[in-house]
């Protein structure tokens, strides 16, 4: 009997606490696997970054070794000096265009923002004047009502016994109606005062930026300024040589022997001195920008940058206003880093 009881005896369920511990154990194990996978991914990313960093160091070291070899070579050392002086000219022109573009954009944004703010202040002033006029009207009406109330109260108070019996109720109603009108007028005046205070605390509208028309106008001026720099250094082909030095690596261009390189350095010094003496004419820049705008073509209505082929003519305007046309695709060839300073 005891044996049968042992055979058919149902097993007792596991305690709830043991089951919860088991669930927590599996949950913790899953979280640990996720963290391990994340750490493994981070390890691979760091290894890739180290590899990229080592590659960059190796490339820089290679450039330094190449430069050292050129400087040790008597036939190339003068080319290195000429190359970096030309690159200096390219960087100088690029910095001037960046400053010009930034100043132009800031001025145009300030002008538009001031115009928008002036229009907003004018409209707010007009609304405030209307509210103040309505407040004045309500105060005059309130004063008339108060005067009328005093008169009606005086009539009611001065009535005799018979008059008061006959017309007293009507007179009292008239007084009550005037008092109600005064209360409504005072409430309306309070609403108008709140409306006026709210109008005075309004913040000006946020600046929404430049529209396509403004951006195009700015870009025309930037292109005109780039053409001005190109013309300043176009003699002896210095502008093109400077662009080539900015685009290529040292040792990739051979300027000739020491005499040839010295001549380039002399031309550079003379050009920089002449450029410093030239006063930038706003009228000439604006005239050149108008000519650029007349020929500019855009891919779409929302594009602010013209197609390079449509602005590939440099307009050389002399002191007498005579215009000469020079074929030079400054935008297409990205002279002086134009692509990164134009408004888009």
C-alpha positions in Angstrom: 0.0 0.0 0.0 2.8 2.4 0.8 4.4 1.4 -2.4 1.3 2.2 -4.5 0.9 5.5 -2.6 4.5 6.4 -3.5 4.0 5.5 -7.2 0.8 7.5 -7.8 1.7 10.4 -5.5 1.7 13.7 -7.5 4.9 15.7 -7.5 4.8 19.0 -5.7 5.3 22.1 -7.8 8.6 24.0 -7.6 8.6 26.9 -5.3 7.7 30.2 -6.9 10.9 31.8 -5.7 13.1 29.2 -7.6 11.2 29.9 -10.8 11.7 33.7 -10.4 15.4 33.1 -9.8 15.6 31.0 -13.0 13.9 33.7 -15.0 16.2 36.3 -13.6 19.2 34.1 -14.4 18.1 33.8 -18.1 17.4 37.5 -18.3 20.8 38.4 -16.9 22.4 36.0 -19.3 20.7 37.7 -22.2 21.7 41.1 -21.0 25.3 40.0 -20.6 25.3 38.6 -24.2 24.1 41.9 -25.5 26.8 43.8 -23.5 29.4 41.4 -24.7 28.3 41.9 -28.3 28.4 45.7 -27.9 31.9 45.5 -26.4 33.0 43.3 -29.3 31.6 45.8 -31.8 33.3 48.6 -30.0 36.6 46.7 -30.1 36.4 46.2 -33.8 35.6 49.9 -34.3 38.5 50.9 -32.2 40.8 48.5 -34.1 39.6 50.0 -37.4 40.2 53.5 -36.1 43.7 52.5 -35.0 44.3 51.1 -38.4 43.1 54.3 -40.1 45.2 56.4 -37.7 48.3 54.4 -38.5 47.6 54.7 -42.2 47.3 58.5 -41.8 50.5 58.6 -39.9 52.2 56.5 -42.5 50.9 58.8 -45.3 52.1 61.9 -43.4 55.5 60.4 -42.8 55.7 59.5 -46.5 54.9 63.1 -47.4 57.6 64.3 -45.0 60.1 61.9 -46.4 59.2 63.0 -49.9 59.6 66.7 -48.9 62.9 66.1 -47.2 64.2 64.3 -50.3 63.1 67.3 -52.4 64.8 69.8 -50.1 68.0 67.7 -50.2 67.9 67.7 -54.0 69.8 70.8 -55.3 67.7 70.8 -58.5 64.3 70.6 -56.7 64.8 72.8 -53.6 64.0 76.0 -55.4 60.9 74.4 -56.9 59.7 73.6 -53.4 60.1 77.2 -52.3 58.2 78.4 -55.4 55.5 75.8 -55.0 54.7 76.8 -51.4 54.8 80.5 -52.2 52.2 79.9 -54.9 50.2 77.8 -52.5 50.4 80.7 -50.1 48.9 83.0 -52.7 46.1 80.5 -53.3 45.4 80.3 -49.5 45.5 84.2 -49.4 42.9 84.5 -52.2 40.7 81.8 -50.6 40.8 83.5 -47.3 39.9 86.9 -48.8 36.9 85.4 -50.7 35.7 83.6 -47.5 35.9 86.9 -45.5 34.1 88.8 -48.3 31.4 86.1 -48.6 30.8 86.0 -44.8 30.7 89.8 -44.6 28.3 90.0 -47.5 26.0 87.3 -46.1 26.0 88.9 -42.7 25.2 92.4 -44.1 22.4 91.0 -46.3 20.9 89.0 -43.4 21.1 92.0 -41.1 19.4 94.2 -43.7 16.6 91.8 -44.3 16.1 91.2 -40.6 16.0 94.9 -39.9 13.5 95.4 -42.6 11.3 92.6 -41.3 11.6 93.9 -37.7 10.7 97.4 -38.9 7.6 96.1 -40.7 6.7 94.1 -37.6 7.1 97.0 -35.3 5.1 99.2 -37.6 2.2 96.7 -37.7 2.4 96.3 -33.9 2.4 100.0 -33.4 -0.7 100.3 -35.7 -2.5 97.6 -33.7 -1.5 99.3 -30.4 -2.8 102.7 -31.7 -6.1 101.1 -32.6 -6.5 99.5 -29.2 -5.5 102.7 -27.4 -8.1 104.6 -29.5 -10.8 102.0 -28.5 -9.8 102.4 -24.8 -10.1 106.1 -25.1 -13.6 105.8 -26.6 -14.6 103.4 -23.8 -13.4 105.8 -21.2 -15.3 108.7 -22.7 -18.4 106.5 -22.8 -17.8 105.4 -19.2 -17.5 109.0 -18.1 -20.8 109.8 -19.8 -22.5 106.9 -18.2 -21.1 107.9 -14.8 -22.4 111.4 -15.3 -25.8 110.1 -16.4 -25.8 107.8 -13.4 -25.3 110.7 -11.0 -28.1 112.6 -12.7 -30.5 109.7 -12.6 -29.7 109.0 -8.9 -30.2 112.7 -8.1 -33.6 112.6 -9.9 -34.6 109.5 -7.9 -33.5 111.0 -4.6 -35.2 114.3 -5.2 -38.6 112.7 -6.1 -41.5 113.5 -3.9 -43.8 111.0 -2.4 -46.4 110.9 -5.2 -43.8 111.1 -7.9 -41.8 108.3 -6.3 -44.9 106.2 -6.2 -45.7 106.8 -9.8 -42.3 106.9 -11.4 -39.9 105.6 -8.8 -39.8 102.0 -10.1 -39.1 103.2 -13.6 -36.4 105.5 -12.4 -34.8 102.8 -10.3 -34.7 100.5 -13.3 -33.1 103.2 -15.3 -30.4 103.6 -12.6 -29.9 99.8 -12.6 -29.5 99.7 -16.4 -26.9 102.5 -16.3 -25.0 100.7 -13.5 -25.0 97.5 -15.6 -23.8 99.4 -18.6 -20.9 100.9 -16.5 -19.9 97.4 -15.3 -19.9 96.1 -18.9 -17.9 99.1 -20.1 -15.3 98.7 -17.3 -15.0 95.0 -18.1 -14.5 95.7 -21.8 -11.9 98.3 -20.9 -10.1 95.7 -18.8 -10.1 93.3 -21.7 -8.6 96.0 -24.0 -5.9 96.8 -21.4 -5.0 93.1 -21.3 -4.9 92.9 -25.1 -2.6 96.0 -25.2 -0.3 94.5 -22.5 -0.1 91.3 -24.5 0.7 93.2 -27.6 3.6 95.0 -25.9 5.1 91.7 -24.6 5.1 90.0 -28.0 8.5 88.7 -29.2 9.6 89.7 -32.7 9.3 87.0 -35.4 12.3 84.7 -35.9 14.7 85.3 -38.8 13.7 82.9 -41.5 17.0 83.3 -43.5 17.7 84.3 -47.0 15.4 83.5 -49.9 16.6 82.2 -53.3 16.6 85.7 -54.8 18.9 87.0 -52.0 21.2 84.0 -52.2 21.6 84.5 -56.0 22.4 88.2 -55.6 25.0 87.3 -53.0 26.5 84.6 -55.2 26.8 87.1 -58.1 28.8 89.4 -55.9 31.0 86.6 -54.7 31.7 85.5 -58.3 32.4 89.1 -59.2 34.9 89.4 -56.4 36.5 86.1 -57.4 36.9 87.5 -60.9 38.5 90.6 -59.4 41.1 88.5 -57.6 41.7 86.4 -60.8 42.3 89.6 -62.7 44.7 90.9 -60.1 46.9 87.8 -60.4 46.2 86.9 -64.0 49.4 88.5 -65.3 52.2 86.0 -65.9 49.5 83.3 -65.3 50.0 83.5 -61.5 46.4 82.9 -60.6 46.4 79.6 -62.6 49.7 78.6 -61.1 48.5 79.3 -57.6 45.4 77.2 -58.2 47.6 74.4 -59.5 49.8 74.6 -56.4 46.7 74.4 -54.2 45.3 71.4 -56.0 48.5 69.3 -56.4 51.2 68.1 -54.1 54.7 69.3 -53.8 57.0 67.8 -56.3 54.2 67.3 -58.8 55.1 70.5 -60.6 58.4 71.5 -62.0 58.9 75.2 -62.5 62.4 74.9 -63.9 65.9 75.8 -62.6 66.8 78.2 -59.9 66.6 81.2 -62.2 63.1 80.3 -63.3 62.0 79.8 -59.7 63.5 83.1 -58.6 61.7 84.8 -61.4 58.4 83.3 -60.2 59.1 84.6 -56.6 59.9 88.1 -58.0 56.7 88.1 -60.0 54.7 87.0 -56.9 56.2 89.7 -54.7 55.5 92.4 -57.4 51.9 91.1 -57.9 51.2 91.1 -54.1 52.6 94.7 -53.8 50.5 95.8 -56.8 47.4 94.1 -55.4 47.7 95.8 -52.0 47.7 99.2 -53.7 44.6 98.5 -55.8 41.4 99.9 -54.2 38.4 97.6 -54.5 35.6 99.6 -56.3 32.1 98.7 -55.1 30.7 100.1 -58.4 33.0 97.9 -60.5 32.0 94.9 -58.4 28.3 95.7 -58.8 28.6 96.3 -62.5 30.5 93.0 -62.9 27.9 91.2 -60.8 25.1 92.5 -63.0 26.9 91.2 -66.1 27.3 87.8 -64.4 23.6 87.8 -63.5 22.6 88.6 -67.1 24.3 85.4 -68.4 23.7 83.1 -65.4 21.6 80.0 -65.9 20.2 77.8 -63.1 19.2 74.2 -63.2 16.0 74.9 -61.3 13.9 77.6 -59.7 15.1 76.7 -56.3 18.8 76.7 -57.2 20.9 79.6 -56.0 24.2 78.6 -57.7 24.3 79.1 -61.5 25.7 76.4 -63.8 29.5 76.8 -64.2 29.3 77.0 -68.0 26.9 80.1 -67.8 29.4 82.1 -65.7 32.6 81.0 -67.4 33.3 84.6 -68.7 35.5 87.0 -66.7 34.6 90.6 -67.2 37.6 92.9 -67.1 36.3 96.5 -66.7 38.9 99.2 -67.1 38.9 102.8 -65.6 37.0 104.1 -68.6 34.3 101.4 -68.3 35.4 99.4 -71.3 34.7 95.7 -70.8 36.9 92.9 -72.0 35.8 89.3 -72.0 38.2 86.5 -70.8 37.3 82.8 -70.9 37.9 81.4 -67.5 35.6 78.9 -65.7 36.4 80.0 -62.2 33.3 78.2 -60.7 33.7 75.0 -62.7 37.4 74.7 -61.8 36.7 75.8 -58.2 39.2 78.7 -58.2 40.0 80.0 -54.7 37.5 77.5 -53.1 34.5 79.1 -54.6 32.3 76.0 -54.3 32.3 76.1 -50.5 31.5 79.8 -50.0 28.6 80.2 -52.3 25.1 80.4 -50.7 22.9 77.4 -51.5 
